Amino acid sequence: MSKGYRPYLPDQDLLLPPSLQEWLPEGHLVYFVSDVVDQLDLSAVHAVYGEEKRGQPPYDPRLMIKLLVYGYCSGVFSSRRIQKRLQEDIPFRVLAAGNDPDFRTISDFRKIHIATLQNLFEQVLEMALESGAVKLGRVSVDGTKVKANASKHKAMSYGRMQEKQKQLKEEVKQLLQQAEAADEEEDRRHGNKRGDELPDELRRRETRLAKIKMAKKVVEQRAREKAAAAGKDATAAKKAKPGEKDQYNFTDPESRIMKGGDGFVQGYNAQAAVEAERGLIVGQLVTEAANDKEQLEPMVEAIEQQSGQRPGAILADTGYCSEENLKRLQSSEQPERKIEGYIATGKQKHDERRAPCKRGPLPKGATLVERMRRKLQTKAGKAIYAARKCVVEPVFGQIKQARGFRQFLLRGKAKVQGEWALVCLTHNILRLFATQ
């Protein structure tokens, strides 16, 4: 007699409808996400809908936020992929509780409420800090280049704009002459038309010419603003001209071409500050500046605003090192407002060992950078700074490699800032879930 098998009846119906919640283990991430979102203040989202009575009722904001947060936690960022998971995956179906929003609804909700989603980062961070009674001590700061929702091949340099503008002007002039010369023939062949319609080719060139003119104005305005920020007087700033290689992207004008780990990308510089005790992101922002030199002070302000605490010490790589930055960390008249800095003063090769601390006092005229270099050569300074790469760099690895977030879905700095806040929010939720 052959061995028997357990019953397998795929066409047999269930006597009672099953509860989807029974199909997931009790400690599943989806329940944690649901509980966290239920505790958030969503009044800003509700205010958007107000007393509007027209049309079909919208989906509950708690549902939509739970779908986005769980999607970003599990590496599902696209609204189309979220809709697909709603049809196929138990966790998403448990969150939806019988609802089935389509991808356009999910995408529009994210765009409309992106500023509110940024505020939710602060609410989740507050919950995390209070639950662990975390007091900010040493905080590691770093930035990573994230690709924008735009191709670098859609960017044009200022020098190329000038060349292309001259070329298009000449082509438009020639086409106008051809159109004028062909009027009589057009009237003869198409008597029911005016005969002066612009050819499609001419309309295309005029449209491109208008876009390039607009792009030139934007790049020129950036150059004037940059000169004014550098401290030049109003007259000099007004006369400032962009460099030949200054870029403008026609898909996402606020993004920039930046050098990242994988070469040059059209993207943004995403900044994050991570505390060492639990690996929480306690401050985040997005900038279009490829260089980190000017991001230290904004990051300190972001940490203080978003976490409600001022860090005791800042650990950062050489990209943040400058005489001005080190001066700002120690510039406060109140001792409790001063921040201890551990900032690398130069790049170190992979096999290179830091020189031991020299004996004797520093020269009287030593700069702050020279003092920082000596500080990091001490045994204590070297040990403290060595912890930086074990705190902040794994966070970017988890976001970009483990969860696969390598490109923003939204365009424009304001929306990208909101999306980065959503990414950091979900990182903190995952850290809370792992340490509960």
Order of alpha helices (4+ residues) and beta strands (2+ residues): alpha-alpha-alpha-alpha-alpha-alpha-alpha-beta-beta-alpha-alpha-alpha-alpha-beta-beta-beta-beta-alpha-beta-alpha-beta-alpha-alpha-alpha-alpha-alpha
